[in-house]
Amino acid sequence: MKKILSMMCVSALSISGMAHQTWTDIDYVGDGLEGHRMDIHLPDNGNEPDKVVVLIYGSAWFSNRDKQAAFEALGKPLLDAGFAVASINHRSSVEAKFPAQINDVKAAVRFLRGNASRYNLDTSFIGITGYSSGGHLSALCGATNGVGSHMIGDVTVDIEGSLGDFTSESSDVDAVVDWFGPVDMARMEECRIYKDANSPEAVLIGGNPADNRDMIDLLSPLAYLDADDPKFLVIHGMADSVVPDCQSVSFCEALRKQGLLQDFIRVENGEHGPVTFNEDTFARMVSFFGEQAKLKQQ
């Protein structure tokens, strides 16, 4: 087995003021990359194993080190509700092209299942959530449950990947909360057409979107949805000037057709984070994950 980097268990205070146990900078692949580190936070629940939610930051896929930002944005309400939180890094689009980022996410999920007893996790339920590009990766992870490789036109991508020491574990997730993620890169410009060769999605695939239609379609969760996928909660601000909320409108139409949409929350005056992140939407996220976890037990 590859050597997992030294992991320091620390006792800290959560942002709510409650004590919780934290492991930082766990190397979930075992290759020493910054983009392959995660932090695991346990709520103050006593000794019972905790169900898990994975967090993914937004960065237009440019960052490989913002796991703490994701925890600061979304971790508090989930910890307070009794979920273990795994906030993960992934490789940036500058250092590795798609599908590297979704390979990383799936490797992180497999790592959690393979180390459930070590970190006192109940991995019978793993939810996933993220915002902006993290919303895209969360949605893509849920839409590709059970998918190994996938072909569109003449292009095939290996969605699952083979990173890390826990390839025999499942990378499936049980519920998805997508916060204003871009989901259809073929219609990012006013939800009509591709963006240009300088766009974040162009960097992600290493080419002009207009010249790489098959790869652009393979980026989209829409290409993988089927009725066996988990339930989704989608949240988007109606005043979002970075990812237009029509992206989520069309995504939710596709989710409804497959019976996968639990709810779509459109936040009036909500921007790309500000206003959209609020007590009500956080509560709706927590309630959704709680309901889905209970259903999984039945």
BAFI-3210 file (N, C-alpha, C; in Angstrom, 3 decimals, decimal comma, padded with zeros to 6 digits):
// residues 298
n [1|2|3|4|5|6|7|8|9|10|11|12|13|14|15|16|17|18|19|20|21|22|23|24|25|26|27|28|29|30|31|32|33|34|35|36|37|38|39|40|41|42|43|44|45|46|47|48|49|50|51|52|53|54|55|56|57|58|59|60|61|62|63|64|65|66|67|68|69|70|71|72|73|74|75|76|77|78|79|80|81|82|83|84|85|86|87|88|89|90|91|92|93|94|95|96|97|98|99|100|101|102|103|104|105|106|107|108|109|110|111|112|113|114|115|116|117|118|119|120|121|122|123|124|125|126|127|128|129|130|131|132|133|134|135|136|137|138|139|140|141|142|143|144|145|146|147|148|149|150|151|152|153|154|155|156|157|158|159|160|161|162|163|164|165|166|167|168|169|170|171|172|173|174|175|176|177|178|179|180|181|182|183|184|185|186|187|188|189|190|191|192|193|194|195|196|197|198|199|200|201|202|203|204|205|206|207|208|209|210|211|212|213|214|215|216|217|218|219|220|221|222|223|224|225|226|227|228|229|230|231|232|233|234|235|236|237|238|239|240|241|242|243|244|245|246|247|248|249|250|251|252|253|254|255|256|257|258|259|260|261|262|263|264|265|266|267|268|269|270|271|272|273|274|275|276|277|278|279|280|281|282|283|284|285|286|287|288|289|290|291|292|293|294|295|296|297|298]
n.u [000,838|000,365|002,046|000,257|000,164|001,341|-001,087|-002,527|-004,409|-006,560|-008,018|-010,518|-012,286|-015,434|-016,953|-019,293|-018,778|-018,842|-017,127|-015,221|-013,832|-011,017|-009,306|-006,630|-005,415|-005,255|-003,943|-005,613|-005,130|-002,447|-000,196|001,090|000,258|-000,960|-003,538|-004,775|-005,696|-007,591|-009,797|-011,236|-014,003|-015,546|-018,727|-019,868|-020,912|-020,724|-019,835|-020,947|-020,882|-020,770|-022,889|-022,028|-021,065|-019,679|-017,709|-017,187|-015,260|-015,749|-014,095|-013,857|-012,614|-009,915|-008,397|-006,406|-006,513|-008,501|-010,067|-010,576|-012,013|-014,411|-015,305|-015,664|-017,723|-019,898|-019,732|-020,518|-023,485|-023,932|-022,257|-023,414|-025,834|-025,165|-023,745|-020,793|-018,152|-016,431|-014,100|-012,751|-009,796|-009,110|-007,385|-006,204|-007,399|-005,284|-003,107|-003,974|-006,046|-009,583|-010,774|-009,680|-010,477|-013,016|-012,248|-010,665|-012,580|-014,133|-012,198|-011,791|-014,268|-014,237|-012,021|-013,056|-014,997|-013,332|-011,948|-013,678|-014,005|-011,688|-012,005|-014,350|-016,813|-020,061|-020,605|-022,742|-024,370|-023,521|-023,490|-023,158|-021,961|-021,484|-020,308|-020,654|-018,089|-017,601|-020,188|-020,824|-019,041|-020,040|-022,655|-021,987|-020,695|-022,824|-024,513|-023,046|-022,981|-022,018|-020,892|-018,265|-016,361|-017,230|-018,689|-019,044|-019,817|-016,793|-015,219|-013,980|-014,159|-012,630|-014,412|-014,534|-011,850|-008,715|-007,462|-005,592|-005,707|-008,053|-009,699|-011,530|-013,695|-016,945|-017,731|-020,112|-022,597|-025,181|-026,960|-027,381|-026,510|-026,583|-025,127|-025,589|-024,156|-022,329|-023,643|-024,016|-021,892|-021,963|-023,739|-023,102|-022,797|-025,006|-026,804|-027,070|-024,987|-021,593|-018,867|-015,760|-012,365|-010,839|-012,147|-013,003|-013,896|-012,708|-010,017|-010,202|-010,714|-008,663|-008,815|-010,557|-013,964|-015,844|-014,610|-014,511|-016,827|-017,832|-016,288|-016,984|-019,688|-019,372|-018,523|-020,831|-023,300|-025,778|-025,397|-025,320|-027,442|-029,755|-032,590|-031,766|-030,063|-029,063|-031,211|-031,637|-031,053|-031,306|-029,903|-030,025|-029,115|-031,121|-030,024|-027,500|-024,511|-022,377|-022,645|-025,330|-028,734|-030,392|-029,034|-029,421|-032,179|-032,699|-031,306|-032,773|-035,169|-034,386|-033,700|-036,215|-037,576|-036,394|-037,201|-035,665|-035,432|-035,615|-036,075|-036,091|-034,593|-034,929|-033,364|-034,428|-032,893|-030,520|-027,042|-023,833|-023,203|-023,249|-026,213|-027,588|-026,419|-027,755|-029,562|-031,947|-031,566|-029,377|-030,584|-032,450|-030,758|-029,588|-031,892|-032,707|-030,518|-030,773|-033,318|-032,873|-030,914|-032,367|-034,239|-032,517|-031,968|-034,253]
n.v [-001,208|002,278|004,809|006,594|009,990|011,433|011,894|014,227|014,154|016,434|018,225|020,577|023,741|024,011|026,186|026,832|026,862|024,478|021,599|019,559|016,752|016,692|015,814|016,800|017,555|014,958|012,600|011,438|009,943|009,204|010,192|012,535|014,974|018,338|018,732|016,383|016,160|015,979|017,175|015,889|016,318|015,671|015,692|016,676|014,119|012,080|008,648|007,352|006,253|008,586|009,749|010,924|013,909|015,140|017,921|020,348|022,928|026,030|027,315|027,873|025,671|026,196|026,073|024,137|023,869|024,725|023,606|024,370|026,717|025,738|024,323|026,435|027,782|025,938|024,042|024,423|024,310|021,638|020,125|020,907|019,649|017,051|015,604|014,050|015,771|015,894|017,680|018,402|018,728|019,093|018,334|021,103|022,741|023,712|022,127|019,552|018,013|017,616|014,256|014,519|015,888|014,882|012,258|012,584|013,351|011,020|009,206|010,234|009,690|006,891|006,468|007,350|005,386|003,164|003,712|003,903|002,850|003,726|006,480|006,652|006,696|006,525|005,159|004,190|006,080|008,617|011,875|014,599|017,855|021,097|024,299|026,496|025,722|023,562|022,761|021,829|019,580|018,072|017,528|016,113|013,912|012,619|012,089|010,252|007,876|004,553|004,620|003,801|004,176|006,523|007,307|009,797|010,607|010,557|010,511|009,228|009,083|008,257|008,103|007,097|006,422|005,317|005,936|005,868|003,595|002,219|001,053|-000,975|-000,205|001,412|004,359|005,627|008,083|009,209|011,327|014,631|018,029|020,751|023,751|026,420|025,447|025,284|023,473|022,854|023,255|023,785|025,780|028,105|030,834|033,174|031,130|030,044|029,613|028,365|029,449|031,273|030,472|031,258|030,735|029,351|026,694|025,998|025,920|023,791|021,563|021,797|023,031|024,818|025,261|025,298|023,757|021,300|019,721|017,162|016,532|018,687|018,109|015,788|016,801|017,511|016,895|016,277|014,471|011,991|011,303|009,090|007,093|005,736|007,271|009,347|011,439|014,966|018,237|021,467|024,679|028,075|031,431|034,070|036,371|035,802|036,546|035,200|032,372|031,848|031,584|030,187|027,955|026,139|025,973|024,581|022,242|021,258|020,657|018,425|016,718|016,384|014,910|012,460|011,765|012,620|015,030|016,589|019,149|022,557|025,472|028,778|031,731|034,844|037,824|036,645|036,199|035,086|033,274|035,358|036,340|034,147|032,114|031,566|031,519|030,121|028,640|027,091|025,606|024,187|022,604|020,979|019,695|018,266|016,450|015,072|013,874|012,218|010,533|009,154|007,831|006,108|004,275|002,789]
n.w [000,000|-000,667|001,127|003,502|004,200|007,265|009,766|011,793|014,622|015,990|018,678|018,531|018,339|016,950|014,449|015,606|018,226|019,595|020,772|018,632|016,896|014,762|011,782|009,821|006,519|005,402|003,245|000,712|-001,535|-001,498|-002,725|-002,115|-003,181|-003,045|-003,964|-003,289|-000,680|002,335|004,922|007,856|009,864|012,891|014,470|017,785|018,964|020,784|020,949|018,794|015,394|012,652|010,067|006,763|005,032|002,104|001,170|-001,399|-002,678|-004,514|-007,397|-010,011|-010,963|-010,703|-008,361|-006,064|-003,334|-001,462|000,565|003,209|002,875|001,846|004,061|005,883|004,621|004,457|006,474|009,233|009,702|009,017|010,733|013,169|012,901|013,246|011,342|010,068|008,478|005,494|004,013|000,948|-001,106|-004,643|-007,706|-009,649|-012,660|-014,067|-013,478|-014,094|-016,463|-017,136|-017,050|-014,433|-012,092|-011,304|-010,984|-008,705|-006,766|-006,625|-005,747|-003,189|-001,968|-002,039|-000,359|002,111|002,616|002,770|005,080|007,173|009,794|011,014|011,241|012,576|011,105|009,652|006,876|005,508|004,604|002,455|001,691|-000,677|-001,387|-002,841|-004,030|-006,840|-009,076|-007,476|-006,999|-009,532|-009,649|-007,530|-008,425|-010,739|-009,641|-008,308|-010,508|-011,883|-010,509|-010,370|-012,892|-015,041|-017,474|-020,075|-023,198|-025,662|-028,876|-030,513|-028,302|-025,298|-021,781|-018,673|-016,004|-013,371|-012,608|-011,072|-008,708|-005,653|-002,773|-002,415|-004,356|-004,582|-003,166|-003,176|-005,049|-005,019|-004,202|-001,929|-001,853|-003,159|-002,932|-004,853|-005,156|-007,018|-009,334|-012,452|-015,081|-017,724|-020,003|-022,674|-022,961|-021,550|-021,984|-021,491|-021,287|-023,819|-025,736|-026,250|-024,139|-024,695|-025,849|-023,718|-021,413|-018,135|-018,438|-020,832|-020,113|-018,365|-020,018|-021,783|-024,298|-026,958|-026,316|-028,453|-030,354|-029,276|-028,774|-027,966|-025,677|-024,058|-023,673|-022,202|-019,811|-018,544|-016,071|-017,120|-019,155|-018,033|-016,391|-014,859|-013,800|-011,565|-010,109|-007,241|-005,128|-005,670|-004,402|-005,493|-005,469|-006,207|-006,845|-008,052|-009,009|-009,823|-011,302|-012,268|-012,679|-014,538|-013,437|-015,077|-015,837|-013,712|-013,858|-016,281|-015,678|-013,537|-014,803|-016,290|-014,175|-012,957|-014,911|-014,627|-012,150|-009,995|-008,676|-005,667|-004,656|-005,804|-005,139|-005,686|-005,117|-004,424|-005,452|-004,870|-005,057|-006,386|-004,156|-001,885|-000,179|-001,371|000,134|003,151|006,295|005,920|003,501|004,245|006,293|004,787|003,250|005,260|006,261|003,995|003,602|006,016|005,744|003,513|004,527|006,489|004,876|003,558|005,508|005,733]
ca.u [000,000|001,073|002,088|-000,604|000,897|001,040|-002,347|-002,560|-005,743|-006,557|-009,281|-010,649|-013,629|-016,124|-017,351|-020,460|-018,332|-018,888|-015,913|-015,309|-012,553|-010,649|-008,065|-006,341|-004,424|-005,169|-003,633|-006,558|-004,598|-001,162|000,856|001,699|-000,212|-001,846|-004,898|-005,297|-005,798|-008,914|-009,973|-012,434|-014,494|-016,614|-019,531|-019,794|-022,025|-020,360|-019,038|-021,650|-020,394|-021,552|-023,095|-020,987|-021,283|-018,458|-017,800|-016,275|-015,209|-015,809|-012,890|-013,800|-011,698|-008,539|-007,689|-006,185|-006,215|-009,501|-010,962|-010,985|-013,061|-015,664|-015,750|-016,159|-018,985|-020,994|-019,496|-021,170|-024,825|-023,879|-021,722|-024,412|-026,906|-024,682|-023,040|-019,360|-017,894|-015,144|-013,859|-011,674|-009,162|-008,977|-006,392|-006,674|-007,439|-003,980|-002,171|-004,503|-007,272|-010,721|-011,624|-008,897|-011,172|-014,040|-011,485|-010,266|-013,763|-014,510|-011,170|-012,042|-015,413|-013,767|-011,162|-013,905|-015,573|-012,267|-011,401|-014,819|-013,780|-010,567|-012,465|-015,662|-017,798|-021,128|-020,622|-023,960|-024,893|-022,577|-024,008|-022,123|-022,420|-020,458|-020,825|-020,033|-017,488|-017,823|-021,541|-020,711|-018,419|-020,976|-023,717|-021,412|-020,448|-024,100|-025,044|-022,211|-022,985|-021,960|-020,307|-016,821|-016,021|-018,404|-018,331|-019,932|-019,160|-015,523|-014,431|-014,272|-013,468|-012,693|-014,989|-014,219|-010,436|-008,173|-006,561|-005,616|-005,608|-009,360|-010,451|-012,609|-014,833|-017,851|-017,673|-021,480|-023,097|-026,585|-027,766|-026,575|-026,968|-025,839|-025,254|-025,310|-023,105|-022,479|-023,885|-024,101|-020,882|-022,293|-024,666|-022,728|-022,943|-026,426|-027,518|-027,360|-023,858|-020,322|-017,937|-014,638|-011,190|-010,221|-013,062|-012,552|-014,152|-011,699|-008,820|-010,485|-010,583|-007,452|-009,129|-011,702|-015,211|-016,500|-013,911|-014,458|-018,208|-018,033|-015,707|-017,814|-020,880|-018,962|-018,413|-022,139|-024,097|-026,930|-025,049|-025,230|-028,582|-030,750|-033,526|-031,126|-029,195|-029,626|-032,023|-030,913|-031,565|-030,571|-030,093|-029,384|-029,552|-031,691|-029,206|-026,144|-023,909|-021,247|-023,314|-026,735|-029,586|-031,017|-028,322|-030,119|-033,550|-032,699|-030,862|-033,880|-036,117|-033,867|-033,824|-037,630|-037,944|-035,873|-037,709|-034,531|-035,405|-036,355|-036,533|-035,289|-034,761|-034,424|-033,273|-034,614|-031,746|-029,364|-025,883|-022,982|-022,818|-023,963|-027,677|-027,976|-026,058|-028,474|-030,013|-033,004|-031,037|-028,574|-031,517|-033,036|-029,728|-029,475|-033,116|-032,662|-029,598|-031,350|-034,401|-032,314|-030,226|-033,399|-034,777|-031,521|-032,009|-035,486]
ca.v [000,000|003,542|005,382|007,752|011,001|011,509|012,578|014,675|014,305|017,557|018,624|022,000|024,281|024,269|027,575|027,059|026,882|023,141|020,834|018,436|016,152|017,022|015,374|017,719|017,232|013,529|012,339|010,368|009,138|008,680|010,634|013,752|016,189|019,247|018,510|015,107|016,206|016,256|017,326|015,237|016,919|014,917|016,471|016,266|013,179|010,920|007,619|006,744|006,661|009,677|009,790|011,775|014,786|015,612|019,318|020,736|024,377|026,604|028,059|027,730|024,529|026,694|025,902|022,790|023,977|025,553|022,788|025,116|027,660|024,982|024,050|027,674|028,152|024,976|023,041|024,648|023,730|020,183|019,624|021,133|018,671|015,725|014,939|014,198|016,581|015,657|018,774|017,857|019,387|018,337|018,943|022,251|022,563|024,096|021,015|018,295|018,248|016,723|014,041|014,400|016,443|013,936|011,112|012,921|013,295|009,618|008,599|010,683|008,934|005,517|006,535|007,438|004,061|002,252|004,094|004,268|002,525|004,535|007,833|006,534|007,175|005,642|005,406|003,693|007,270|009,679|012,949|015,452|019,196|022,063|025,516|026,909|024,547|022,458|022,288|021,007|018,292|017,328|017,029|015,113|012,717|011,936|011,641|009,177|006,662|003,318|004,821|003,654|005,036|006,975|007,806|010,627|010,780|009,830|010,761|008,418|009,501|007,365|008,906|006,520|006,484|004,228|006,565|005,473|002,194|001,680|000,954|-001,957|000,446|002,160|005,825|006,142|008,952|008,922|012,539|015,729|019,417|021,536|025,200|027,244|024,868|025,243|022,066|022,675|024,168|024,127|026,916|028,974|032,239|033,520|029,856|029,817|029,139|028,173|030,546|031,235|029,656|031,746|030,467|028,297|025,351|025,738|025,491|022,485|020,486|022,014|023,375|025,689|024,502|025,162|022,736|020,069|019,557|015,901|016,651|019,629|017,376|014,834|017,553|017,847|015,854|015,942|013,358|010,737|011,092|008,035|007,012|005,105|008,231|009,830|012,645|016,235|019,552|022,474|026,015|029,047|032,810|034,591|037,500|035,294|037,081|034,346|031,218|032,255|030,579|029,349|026,676|025,253|025,773|023,483|021,036|020,741|020,037|017,085|015,922|016,048|013,859|011,192|011,566|012,794|016,361|016,747|020,541|023,584|026,728|029,961|032,770|036,186|038,711|035,845|036,324|033,898|033,087|036,303|036,266|032,756|031,473|032,203|030,558|029,268|027,664|026,129|024,703|023,300|021,627|020,037|018,907|017,344|015,360|014,275|013,058|011,185|009,555|008,306|006,953|005,075|003,278|002,019]
ca.w [000,000|-000,635|002,469|003,735|004,951|008,682|010,029|013,173|015,174|016,911|019,258|018,226|018,487|015,687|014,334|016,453|019,601|020,164|020,542|017,707|016,546|013,385|011,160|008,730|005,486|005,103|001,832|000,393|-002,643|-001,085|-003,643|-001,627|-003,856|-002,321|-004,452|-002,810|000,777|002,893|006,363|008,369|011,098|013,533|015,412|019,184|019,054|021,582|020,288|017,674|014,064|012,068|008,628|006,187|003,878|001,456|000,730|-002,480|-002,860|-005,851|-007,783|-011,467|-011,115|-010,737|-007,097|-005,537|-001,899|-000,779|001,389|004,396|002,463|001,754|005,426|006,477|003,978|004,592|007,504|010,528|009,867|008,904|012,003|014,212|012,693|013,581|010,250|009,859|007,292|004,828|003,074|000,116|-002,245|-005,885|-008,578|-010,419|-014,121|-014,610|-013,315|-014,631|-017,218|-016,931|-015,864|-013,203|-010,929|-010,845|-010,470|-007,340|-005,908|-006,423|-004,899|-001,822|-001,455|-001,785|000,826|003,293|002,884|003,147|006,381|008,014|011,204|011,505|011,570|013,234|010,148|009,181|005,435|004,870|003,921|002,112|000,855|-001,266|-001,719|-003,200|-004,637|-008,095|-009,713|-006,546|-007,265|-010,737|-009,340|-006,695|-009,299|-011,631|-008,844|-008,128|-011,791|-012,425|-009,691|-011,139|-014,221|-015,160|-018,611|-020,820|-024,524|-026,474|-030,170|-030,623|-027,092|-024,108|-020,562|-017,528|-014,922|-012,059|-012,300|-010,253|-007,745|-004,260|-002,359|-002,049|-005,613|-004,464|-002,506|-004,053|-005,036|-005,112|-003,143|-001,643|-001,975|-003,706|-002,897|-005,839|-004,967|-008,202|-010,165|-013,908|-015,428|-019,177|-020,521|-024,056|-022,948|-020,440|-022,378|-021,482|-021,432|-025,239|-026,524|-025,561|-023,903|-025,635|-025,549|-022,486|-020,310|-017,210|-018,962|-021,857|-019,389|-017,768|-021,014|-022,562|-025,684|-027,210|-026,248|-029,758|-031,127|-028,479|-028,309|-027,255|-024,346|-023,308|-023,244|-021,171|-018,558|-018,013|-015,414|-017,965|-020,046|-017,292|-015,500|-015,058|-012,679|-010,411|-009,430|-005,975|-005,149|-005,732|-004,031|-006,264|-004,906|-007,097|-006,719|-009,295|-009,451|-010,006|-012,526|-012,630|-013,287|-014,645|-012,810|-016,100|-015,806|-012,785|-014,343|-017,258|-014,997|-012,743|-015,733|-016,586|-012,959|-012,773|-015,858|-014,114|-010,798|-009,088|-008,055|-004,415|-004,565|-006,463|-004,417|-006,382|-004,088|-004,984|-005,201|-004,510|-005,933|-006,462|-002,757|-001,032|-000,129|-001,625|001,398|004,245|007,301|005,369|002,541|005,007|006,974|003,782|002,925|006,371|006,295|002,855|003,892|007,091|005,196|002,648|005,377|007,102|003,835|003,253|006,569|005,660]
c.u [000,864|001,022|001,187|000,162|000,441|-000,176|-002,404|-003,998|-005,716|-007,959|-009,392|-012,046|-014,221|-016,523|-018,623|-020,081|-018,356|-017,608|-016,173|-013,907|-012,279|-009,339|-007,819|-005,295|-004,187|-004,924|-004,479|-006,163|-003,274|-000,017|001,484|001,217|-001,106|-003,302|-005,515|-005,321|-007,231|-008,815|-011,267|-012,768|-015,638|-017,406|-019,371|-020,980|-021,756|-019,576|-019,732|-021,039|-021,344|-021,696|-022,324|-021,542|-019,924|-018,692|-016,768|-016,391|-015,424|-014,570|-012,764|-012,788|-010,220|-007,737|-007,508|-006,051|-007,245|-010,482|-011,435|-012,082|-014,406|-016,208|-016,326|-017,510|-020,136|-020,868|-020,318|-022,553|-024,831|-023,330|-022,753|-025,559|-026,438|-024,018|-021,530|-019,155|-016,500|-014,973|-012,610|-011,089|-009,300|-007,929|-007,004|-006,659|-006,128|-003,002|-002,660|-005,841|-008,360|-010,489|-010,874|-009,691|-012,252|-013,376|-011,081|-011,441|-014,130|-013,481|-011,380|-013,203|-015,003|-012,881|-011,998|-014,521|-014,498|-011,682|-012,496|-014,552|-012,672|-011,035|-013,866|-016,787|-018,832|-021,315|-021,751|-024,702|-023,752|-023,293|-022,857|-022,726|-021,231|-021,092|-019,996|-019,394|-017,563|-019,231|-021,573|-020,144|-019,310|-022,088|-023,201|-021,137|-021,747|-024,648|-024,272|-022,061|-022,956|-021,354|-018,799|-016,301|-017,293|-017,946|-019,441|-019,197|-017,916|-014,673|-014,923|-013,497|-013,667|-013,142|-014,551|-012,756|-010,000|-007,189|-006,691|-005,624|-006,951|-010,272|-011,555|-013,837|-015,687|-017,616|-019,067|-021,789|-024,613|-027,503|-026,841|-027,269|-026,034|-026,148|-024,712|-024,138|-023,369|-022,612|-023,924|-023,161|-021,061|-023,202|-024,359|-022,890|-024,424|-027,306|-027,918|-026,209|-022,625|-019,693|-016,689|-013,461|-010,453|-011,064|-012,504|-012,778|-013,200|-010,392|-009,004|-010,302|-009,336|-007,717|-010,347|-012,996|-015,883|-015,867|-013,897|-015,832|-018,410|-017,479|-016,507|-019,085|-020,551|-018,718|-019,745|-022,795|-025,294|-026,665|-025,151|-026,484|-029,384|-031,528|-032,919|-030,207|-029,845|-030,500|-031,129|-031,741|-030,689|-030,925|-029,335|-029,973|-030,006|-030,914|-027,748|-025,592|-022,719|-021,735|-024,800|-027,667|-030,379|-030,290|-029,052|-031,561|-033,598|-032,248|-032,007|-034,974|-035,691|-033,972|-035,265|-038,037|-037,483|-036,377|-036,667|-034,554|-036,261|-036,904|-035,557|-035,599|-034,123|-034,500|-033,369|-033,486|-030,484|-028,254|-025,075|-022,353|-023,567|-025,472|-028,157|-027,597|-026,798|-029,019|-031,065|-032,442|-030,130|-029,483|-032,147|-032,040|-029,655|-030,689|-033,132|-031,735|-030,144|-032,448|-033,862|-031,579|-031,232|-034,002|-033,823|-031,567|-033,222|-035,343]
c.v [001,246|004,091|006,597|008,726|011,038|012,384|012,945|014,871|015,438|017,769|020,122|022,463|024,482|025,726|027,867|027,105|025,525|022,391|019,748|017,971|016,370|016,350|016,261|017,152|015,732|013,374|011,154|009,534|008,490|009,086|011,961|015,033|017,024|019,004|017,202|015,047|016,499|016,473|016,616|015,847|016,058|015,824|015,932|015,359|012,011|009,929|006,962|007,182|007,667|009,510|010,974|012,666|015,292|017,032|019,594|022,243|024,768|027,412|028,163|026,644|024,952|026,392|024,429|022,792|024,769|024,756|023,521|026,123|026,958|024,675|025,299|028,081|027,243|024,040|023,190|024,017|022,211|019,545|019,769|020,140|017,241|014,959|015,089|014,925|016,260|016,719|018,445|018,889|018,495|019,033|020,085|021,941|022,953|022,922|019,714|018,571|017,250|015,407|013,940|014,829|015,487|012,635|011,355|012,799|011,848|008,876|008,988|009,912|007,491|005,464|006,563|006,087|003,076|002,521|004,461|004,000|003,388|005,908|007,839|007,117|006,100|005,906|004,673|004,846|008,254|010,664|013,767|016,802|020,082|023,249|025,888|025,693|023,327|021,907|021,407|019,632|017,445|016,718|015,929|013,815|011,930|011,359|010,467|008,011|005,443|003,425|004,618|004,605|005,400|007,586|008,695|010,913|009,915|009,931|009,882|008,965|008,444|008,191|008,402|006,702|005,336|004,760|005,942|003,974|001,519|001,535|-000,091|-001,377|001,195|003,663|006,446|007,061|008,814|010,129|013,676|017,060|020,230|023,011|025,898|026,734|025,051|023,785|021,807|023,675|024,477|025,351|027,854|030,451|032,544|032,291|029,581|029,140|028,923|029,503|030,318|030,421|030,112|031,452|029,401|026,894|024,992|025,273|024,081|021,342|020,639|022,314|024,260|024,871|024,285|024,078|021,379|019,761|018,261|015,970|017,608|018,941|016,372|015,494|017,664|016,677|015,408|014,718|012,005|010,394|009,859|007,867|006,372|006,046|008,728|011,064|013,890|017,348|020,564|023,853|027,014|030,432|033,368|035,785|037,084|035,772|036,250|033,081|031,559|031,165|029,772|028,018|025,691|025,008|024,589|022,173|020,415|020,131|018,613|016,180|015,492|014,893|012,490|010,883|011,778|014,109|016,381|018,165|021,433|024,898|027,843|031,132|034,132|037,096|037,950|035,965|035,024|033,645|034,040|036,251|034,826|031,878|032,203|031,123|029,604|028,227|026,648|025,112|023,718|022,225|020,549|019,120|017,867|016,167|014,465|013,353|011,914|010,118|008,621|007,338|005,815|003,954|002,357|000,801]
c.w [000,000|000,782|002,544|004,602|006,405|008,929|011,499|013,590|016,182|017,452|019,086|018,588|017,116|015,642|015,103|017,926|020,281|019,823|019,510|017,355|015,069|012,998|009,952|007,782|005,323|003,605|001,371|-000,823|-002,264|-001,979|-003,255|-002,263|-002,952|-002,698|-004,019|-001,287|001,203|004,384|006,749|009,722|011,629|014,467|016,826|019,482|019,981|020,743|019,102|016,350|013,416|010,562|008,052|005,076|003,389|000,948|-000,360|-002,718|-004,326|-006,153|-009,300|-011,857|-011,085|-009,472|-006,748|-004,022|-001,110|000,068|002,649|004,062|002,362|003,142|006,086|005,893|004,390|005,788|008,763|010,621|009,785|010,169|013,117|014,115|012,926|012,459|010,416|008,535|006,773|003,759|002,269|-000,839|-003,470|-006,738|-009,392|-011,910|-014,777|-014,542|-013,926|-015,303|-016,830|-017,674|-014,541|-011,976|-010,408|-010,384|-009,019|-006,377|-005,605|-005,579|-003,441|-001,200|-001,144|-000,536|002,100|003,630|003,359|004,519|007,373|009,491|011,801|011,971|012,196|012,362|009,847|007,691|004,730|004,188|003,711|001,193|000,298|-001,618|-002,054|-003,891|-005,861|-008,772|-008,792|-006,640|-008,504|-010,415|-008,439|-007,539|-010,221|-010,882|-008,657|-009,418|-012,361|-011,455|-010,603|-012,516|-014,149|-016,209|-019,353|-022,140|-025,075|-027,769|-030,246|-029,368|-025,939|-022,929|-019,472|-016,333|-013,551|-011,699|-011,397|-009,219|-006,360|-004,041|-002,134|-003,265|-005,561|-003,771|-003,531|-003,924|-005,132|-003,937|-003,076|-001,731|-002,391|-003,442|-003,782|-005,609|-006,216|-009,039|-011,652|-014,338|-016,925|-019,835|-022,005|-024,127|-021,784|-020,746|-022,540|-021,690|-022,877|-025,956|-025,635|-025,180|-024,750|-025,109|-024,290|-021,249|-019,366|-017,746|-020,099|-021,219|-018,847|-018,763|-021,875|-024,020|-025,779|-027,150|-027,602|-030,617|-030,446|-027,892|-027,528|-025,835|-023,478|-022,823|-022,148|-019,815|-017,830|-017,284|-016,254|-018,832|-019,363|-016,494|-015,882|-013,758|-011,436|-009,636|-008,139|-006,178|-005,073|-005,105|-004,753|-005,719|-005,772|-006,861|-008,056|-009,827|-009,645|-011,347|-012,998|-013,327|-013,360|-014,127|-013,816|-016,248|-014,896|-013,197|-015,304|-016,622|-014,211|-013,616|-016,053|-015,358|-012,722|-013,687|-015,388|-012,698|-009,715|-008,313|-006,804|-004,293|-005,328|-005,776|-005,220|-005,403|-004,744|-004,518|-004,786|-005,540|-005,899|-005,091|-001,857|-001,251|-000,373|-000,441|002,512|005,181|006,743|004,409|003,237|005,704|005,995|003,365|004,001|006,425|005,180|003,140|005,009|006,598|004,344|003,443|006,034|006,089|003,513|004,284|006,464|004,745]
res [m|k|k|i|l|s|m|m|c|v|s|a|l|s|i|s|g|m|a|h|q|t|w|t|d|i|d|y|v|g|d|g|l|e|g|h|r|m|d|i|h|l|p|d|n|g|n|e|p|d|k|v|v|v|l|i|y|g|s|a|w|f|s|n|r|d|k|q|a|a|f|e|a|l|g|k|p|l|l|d|a|g|f|a|v|a|s|i|n|h|r|s|s|v|e|a|k|f|p|a|q|i|n|d|v|k|a|a|v|r|f|l|r|g|n|a|s|r|y|n|l|d|t|s|f|i|g|i|t|g|y|s|s|g|g|h|l|s|a|l|c|g|a|t|n|g|v|g|s|h|m|i|g|d|v|t|v|d|i|e|g|s|l|g|d|f|t|s|e|s|s|d|v|d|a|v|v|d|w|f|g|p|v|d|m|a|r|m|e|e|c|r|i|y|k|d|a|n|s|p|e|a|v|l|i|g|g|n|p|a|d|n|r|d|m|i|d|l|l|s|p|l|a|y|l|d|a|d|d|p|k|f|l|v|i|h|g|m|a|d|s|v|v|p|d|c|q|s|v|s|f|c|e|a|l|r|k|q|g|l|l|q|d|f|i|r|v|e|n|g|e|h|g|p|v|t|f|n|e|d|t|f|a|r|m|v|s|f|f|g|e|q|a|k|l|k|q|q]
***
